Amino acid sequence: MDEAVKLAPALDALIRHQLVLRGITNGQRVPEDFARAHANELVATSMRAHTKSAFDPSTLDMDFYFTESSSGMAHGALHA
């Protein structure tokens, strides 16, 4: 995933295609910038966003998601 812009899609491709990740680099100098990959650190890093996503609900949207409908079930709740 050389020169990947975002980490999460690169991790998704690794998981979907069951590829083995041996290590990562955060620079152009190999082997100096090469480091062993740690799953917990990669997942945590991939979940941090530097900018707000277009899909993040606004504060006003939260009332819609968590209010009860006339049937007594919350909007968006799954019906069995």
N, C-alpha and C positions, 0 to 999 in steps of 0.2 A: 504494500500500500504506500509506495514511495510518494512523498510530497502530498499526502492526504490533507485536505483542507480542514476536515473535522474528524475527530477520533471515533465517534459513535458509529457512523456508517462503515468505517474500516473494520471495527470490531464485529459489526453485524455480518459483514462479508466473511470474516474468519470463522464465525460460529456457523453460519449457514452452510458453508462449504467444508466444514470440519478440517480446517487448516491448522497446522501447528505454528504458533508464534514463538520463535526462539529468542527474540530480543527486540529492542527499539533503539532508535537514535533520536536525539534532539539537536542535531547539527550535521554539518557536512563532513566532518572528520571521522572516518571509520578507520581503525577501531577505537580511537580515543573517545568518541561520543556514543559508542555502543554500550547498552546496559541490558541486563537481564529483565525480561518482562514479568511483572507481578500482576496477576489478575485483579486483585482488590484495588490496586492503585489505578489501573487502566479503567476499570468501571467507574470508580469515583471521579476520575478526571473527565471521562466522557459525559458524565451527568452534570458537570458544572457548565453553566452557560455564561458567556461574557455579555451576551445581549439577550433581550427578551424575545421569546419566540412569538411568531404571529398567531400561534395556536394556544398561547397562555390565556386562560379566561381572565377577564377584568373583574374587579371587585363587584361591580353591578351584576355580572353574570352569575356570581356565586349564589345569589338568592334564588335564581331560576333553577339551578342544579339541585338545591337542597330544600326547596319548599314542597309541601305536601299537596298532592292533587286532590280533587273531590273524591277519588276512590280511596284515599287514605294512604296511598303509596307515593313515595318520593318520585319526582320526575326522573326519568332515565333508569328507574329500577327495573330489573329483569322480572318478567312474569314467568312463573314455572308452568 
